[in-house]
Amino acid sequence: MAESIEQRVHRVVRQVLKVDPSDIKPESRFSADLGAESIQSVELVATFEEEFDIEMDEDEALSVQTVGDAIEFIAACVADQHGE
C-alpha cells in the first residue's frame, strides 16, 4: 500500500531534521518545536519537492509553520500539479 501524504511528510521531516517520530505532531512547529534552522527549512522545501514531484512557491512554503499546515499545503500542491 502506498504511503499517504502525511506519512511521507513525517518521513521527510524525520530525515531532514533528525527528530524522533514521536515529536512530530500536526501542531509541531518546524522552528520552535522541531529545531529547524533556516538552512534546514530550505532543505525541507527542496526535499518535499523531490518526494512529491511538485514545485512549491518558496516564499509560501517557507511561511508554513506547522507539520499539519505542511501536509495541507503539499496536498494542495499535489492536487493542483498532478490532478489528484
C-alpha positions as MATLAB code, in Angstrom:
seq = 'MAESIEQRVHRVVRQVLKVDPSDIKPESRFSADLGAESIQSVELVATFEEEFDIEMDEDEALSVQTVGDAIEFIAACVADQHGE';
ca = [
       0.000    0.000    0.000;
       1.301    3.445   -0.914;
       2.253    5.840    1.845;
      -0.136    8.701    2.497;
       0.958   12.311    2.095;
       1.026   12.583    5.890;
       3.303    9.529    6.242;
       5.643   10.837    3.551;
       5.800   14.311    5.154;
       6.627   12.719    8.508;
       9.385   10.609    6.909;
      10.970   13.660    5.228;
      10.799   15.678    8.478;
      12.476   12.793   10.368;
      15.236   12.513    7.748;
      15.994   16.220    7.351;
      15.619   17.345   10.970;
      16.789   14.107   12.622;
      13.931   14.158   15.130;
      12.184   11.351   16.948;
       8.958   10.281   15.207;
       7.036   10.792   18.467;
       7.964   14.509   18.351;
       6.212   15.020   15.007;
       2.608   16.076   15.553;
       0.253   18.155   13.377;
       0.701   21.141   15.695;
       4.517   20.807   15.832;
       6.176   23.999   14.607;
       9.234   23.417   12.448;
      11.441   26.022   14.136;
      10.146   26.310   17.691;
       9.263   22.649   18.346;
      11.443   20.656   15.944;
      14.506   22.898   15.943;
      14.665   23.647   12.212;
      17.185   26.322   11.324;
      16.760   28.413    8.181;
      19.006   26.224    6.043;
      17.050   23.158    7.168;
      13.786   24.884    6.253;
      15.091   25.403    2.723;
      16.273   21.771    2.668;
      12.809   20.630    3.777;
      11.181   22.540    0.898;
      13.613   21.031   -1.615;
      13.141   17.524   -0.226;
       9.337   17.851   -0.252;
       9.519   18.969   -3.891;
      11.599   15.898   -4.771;
       9.491   13.497   -2.708;
       6.194   14.636   -4.218;
       7.461   15.694   -7.683;
       5.987   19.172   -7.234;
       7.146   22.767   -7.377;
       6.296   24.994   -4.439;
       6.451   28.764   -4.241;
       9.422   29.146   -1.902;
       8.055   32.154   -0.005;
       4.697   30.452    0.536;
       6.364   27.172    1.502;
       8.714   28.851    3.973;
       5.766   30.632    5.599;
       4.226   27.260    6.553;
       4.843   26.921   10.281;
       3.487   23.534   11.396;
       3.609   19.933   10.229;
      -0.183   19.894    9.809;
      -0.062   23.034    7.669;
       2.715   21.489    5.575;
       0.599   18.377    4.937;
      -2.322   20.549    3.766;
      -0.063   22.791    1.668;
       1.642   19.822   -0.023;
      -1.690   18.045   -0.598;
      -2.968   21.188   -2.355;
       0.200   21.415   -4.490;
      -0.076   17.725   -5.424;
      -3.748   18.139   -6.354;
      -3.010   21.252   -8.445;
       0.010   19.818  -10.216;
      -0.963   16.165  -10.573;
      -4.732   16.476  -10.738;
      -5.271   14.174   -7.766;
];
